[in-house]
Amino acid sequence: MLNMLLETVTIIGGESVTDLTIAEGLIYALLGFIVTFAGIVILIFLLWAISKIMAFARAKIAAGSGKKETTVSEPAAEGEIPSEVKAAIVAAIAAYYEGERSNCEFKVKRIKRL
């Protein structure tokens, strides 16, 4: 019954055609704005909550892994090149290509001891 208050019906050629009045259009627009705004607020809240949960989980994992494990590098087997020498070879190749100014995509950014 309430939805019929704003409805205007025009009879054209024996068919009834419902007109959309300015008031009805404004109400639909207002409802659309409200639903869209509420949806955006809900998405922002969900992303905020997920970030808080992830931060809590990371803090818990970091606290739990406070014990550092020390690893002893195993001596290279006979005939195997030590890892320090491999790192030096890679660095030398990268320095060579850097000096040549070639378009090589090979770059050494960091050498980290494991």
BALOBA-1460 file (C-alpha; in Angstrom, 3 decimals):
// residues 114
<rec num="1" residu="m" x="0.000" y="0.000" z="0.000"/>
<rec num="2" residu="l" x="2.780" y="2.437" z="0.899"/>
<rec num="3" residu="n" x="4.611" y="1.783" z="-2.359"/>
<rec num="4" residu="m" x="1.503" y="2.878" z="-4.256"/>
<rec num="5" residu="l" x="1.564" y="6.400" z="-2.757"/>
<rec num="6" residu="l" x="4.235" y="7.648" z="-5.162"/>
<rec num="7" residu="e" x="3.106" y="5.611" z="-8.156"/>
<rec num="8" residu="t" x="1.536" y="7.369" z="-11.107"/>
<rec num="9" residu="v" x="-0.135" y="5.206" z="-13.737"/>
<rec num="10" residu="t" x="-0.792" y="6.438" z="-17.263"/>
<rec num="11" residu="i" x="-2.916" y="4.428" z="-19.659"/>
<rec num="12" residu="i" x="-1.469" y="4.469" z="-23.169"/>
<rec num="13" residu="g" x="-3.186" y="2.420" z="-25.871"/>
<rec num="14" residu="g" x="-5.017" y="0.250" z="-23.383"/>
<rec num="15" residu="e" x="-1.834" y="-0.549" z="-21.389"/>
<rec num="16" residu="s" x="-1.062" y="0.902" z="-17.998"/>
<rec num="17" residu="v" x="2.410" y="2.454" z="-17.790"/>
<rec num="18" residu="t" x="3.895" y="3.369" z="-14.414"/>
<rec num="19" residu="d" x="5.667" y="6.731" z="-14.368"/>
<rec num="20" residu="l" x="8.708" y="7.458" z="-12.271"/>
<rec num="21" residu="t" x="8.188" y="10.777" z="-10.542"/>
<rec num="22" residu="i" x="10.917" y="13.074" z="-9.278"/>
<rec num="23" residu="a" x="10.139" y="12.205" z="-5.650"/>
<rec num="24" residu="e" x="10.344" y="8.497" z="-6.346"/>
<rec num="25" residu="g" x="13.616" y="8.952" z="-8.220"/>
<rec num="26" residu="l" x="15.049" y="10.931" z="-5.304"/>
<rec num="27" residu="i" x="14.029" y="8.246" z="-2.833"/>
<rec num="28" residu="y" x="15.657" y="5.532" z="-4.971"/>
<rec num="29" residu="a" x="18.813" y="7.640" z="-5.307"/>
<rec num="30" residu="l" x="18.933" y="8.274" z="-1.562"/>
<rec num="31" residu="l" x="18.501" y="4.569" z="-0.818"/>
<rec num="32" residu="g" x="21.261" y="3.768" z="-3.311"/>
<rec num="33" residu="f" x="23.621" y="6.275" z="-1.690"/>
<rec num="34" residu="i" x="22.877" y="4.883" z="1.776"/>
<rec num="35" residu="v" x="23.426" y="1.268" z="0.710"/>
<rec num="36" residu="t" x="26.657" y="2.142" z="-1.116"/>
<rec num="37" residu="f" x="28.012" y="4.157" z="1.808"/>
<rec num="38" residu="a" x="27.121" y="1.382" z="4.263"/>
<rec num="39" residu="g" x="28.847" y="-1.169" z="2.033"/>
<rec num="40" residu="i" x="32.016" y="0.912" z="1.877"/>
<rec num="41" residu="v" x="31.995" y="1.371" z="5.662"/>
<rec num="42" residu="i" x="31.606" y="-2.377" z="6.148"/>
<rec num="43" residu="l" x="34.493" y="-3.103" z="3.755"/>
<rec num="44" residu="i" x="36.730" y="-0.591" z="5.526"/>
<rec num="45" residu="f" x="35.873" y="-2.143" z="8.890"/>
<rec num="46" residu="l" x="36.589" y="-5.671" z="7.599"/>
<rec num="47" residu="l" x="39.976" y="-4.644" z="6.191"/>
<rec num="48" residu="w" x="40.843" y="-2.875" z="9.445"/>
<rec num="49" residu="a" x="39.845" y="-5.945" z="11.483"/>
<rec num="50" residu="i" x="41.844" y="-8.286" z="9.242"/>
<rec num="51" residu="s" x="44.928" y="-6.067" z="9.528"/>
<rec num="52" residu="k" x="44.624" y="-6.072" z="13.326"/>
<rec num="53" residu="i" x="44.274" y="-9.863" z="13.377"/>
<rec num="54" residu="m" x="47.297" y="-10.272" z="11.097"/>
<rec num="55" residu="a" x="49.382" y="-7.895" z="13.247"/>
<rec num="56" residu="f" x="48.413" y="-9.865" z="16.349"/>
<rec num="57" residu="a" x="49.303" y="-13.158" z="14.651"/>
<rec num="58" residu="r" x="52.673" y="-11.811" z="13.476"/>
<rec num="59" residu="a" x="53.464" y="-10.540" z="16.967"/>
<rec num="60" residu="k" x="52.533" y="-13.907" z="18.446"/>
<rec num="61" residu="i" x="54.688" y="-15.773" z="15.931"/>
<rec num="62" residu="a" x="57.618" y="-13.403" z="16.504"/>
<rec num="63" residu="a" x="57.316" y="-13.845" z="20.267"/>
<rec num="64" residu="g" x="57.134" y="-17.601" z="19.913"/>
<rec num="65" residu="s" x="60.191" y="-17.787" z="17.694"/>
<rec num="66" residu="g" x="62.342" y="-15.685" z="20.010"/>
<rec num="67" residu="k" x="64.754" y="-18.577" z="20.303"/>
<rec num="68" residu="k" x="67.294" y="-18.218" z="17.563"/>
<rec num="69" residu="e" x="68.623" y="-21.390" z="16.103"/>
<rec num="70" residu="t" x="72.282" y="-21.371" z="15.246"/>
<rec num="71" residu="t" x="73.225" y="-23.304" z="12.181"/>
<rec num="72" residu="v" x="76.669" y="-24.594" z="11.594"/>
<rec num="73" residu="s" x="77.716" y="-24.568" z="7.985"/>
<rec num="74" residu="e" x="78.623" y="-28.024" z="6.879"/>
<rec num="75" residu="p" x="82.024" y="-28.468" z="5.365"/>
<rec num="76" residu="a" x="81.968" y="-28.961" z="1.630"/>
<rec num="77" residu="a" x="82.309" y="-32.478" z="0.404"/>
<rec num="78" residu="e" x="85.327" y="-33.413" z="-1.663"/>
<rec num="79" residu="g" x="85.160" y="-31.864" z="-5.087"/>
<rec num="80" residu="e" x="82.355" y="-29.468" z="-4.095"/>
<rec num="81" residu="i" x="82.888" y="-25.731" z="-4.267"/>
<rec num="82" residu="p" x="82.362" y="-23.918" z="-0.923"/>
<rec num="83" residu="s" x="79.453" y="-21.483" z="-0.735"/>
<rec num="84" residu="e" x="81.794" y="-18.509" z="-0.153"/>
<rec num="85" residu="v" x="83.526" y="-19.229" z="-3.450"/>
<rec num="86" residu="k" x="80.172" y="-19.561" z="-5.231"/>
<rec num="87" residu="a" x="79.099" y="-16.170" z="-3.863"/>
<rec num="88" residu="a" x="82.390" y="-14.622" z="-5.014"/>
<rec num="89" residu="i" x="81.958" y="-16.057" z="-8.518"/>
<rec num="90" residu="v" x="78.399" y="-14.707" z="-8.771"/>
<rec num="91" residu="a" x="79.571" y="-11.287" z="-7.566"/>
<rec num="92" residu="a" x="82.430" y="-11.286" z="-10.103"/>
<rec num="93" residu="i" x="80.049" y="-12.141" z="-12.962"/>
<rec num="94" residu="a" x="77.676" y="-9.386" z="-11.869"/>
<rec num="95" residu="a" x="80.552" y="-6.877" z="-11.665"/>
<rec num="96" residu="y" x="81.723" y="-7.891" z="-15.145"/>
<rec num="97" residu="y" x="78.280" y="-7.367" z="-16.671"/>
<rec num="98" residu="e" x="77.933" y="-4.062" z="-14.817"/>
<rec num="99" residu="g" x="81.229" y="-2.902" z="-16.357"/>
<rec num="100" residu="e" x="80.090" y="-3.930" z="-19.843"/>
<rec num="101" residu="r" x="76.879" y="-1.862" z="-19.518"/>
<rec num="102" residu="s" x="74.926" y="-4.655" z="-21.144"/>
<rec num="103" residu="n" x="71.192" y="-5.144" z="-20.801"/>
<rec num="104" residu="c" x="71.628" y="-8.168" z="-18.588"/>
<rec num="105" residu="e" x="68.774" y="-8.710" z="-16.162"/>
<rec num="106" residu="f" x="71.065" y="-10.579" z="-13.787"/>
<rec num="107" residu="k" x="71.668" y="-8.511" z="-10.647"/>
<rec num="108" residu="v" x="73.024" y="-9.449" z="-7.258"/>
<rec num="109" residu="k" x="71.185" y="-7.413" z="-4.673"/>
<rec num="110" residu="r" x="72.400" y="-9.068" z="-1.514"/>
<rec num="111" residu="i" x="74.598" y="-11.898" z="-0.366"/>
<rec num="112" residu="k" x="73.424" y="-13.285" z="2.908"/>
<rec num="113" residu="r" x="75.203" y="-15.824" z="5.043"/>
<rec num="114" residu="l" x="72.922" y="-18.680" z="6.012"/>
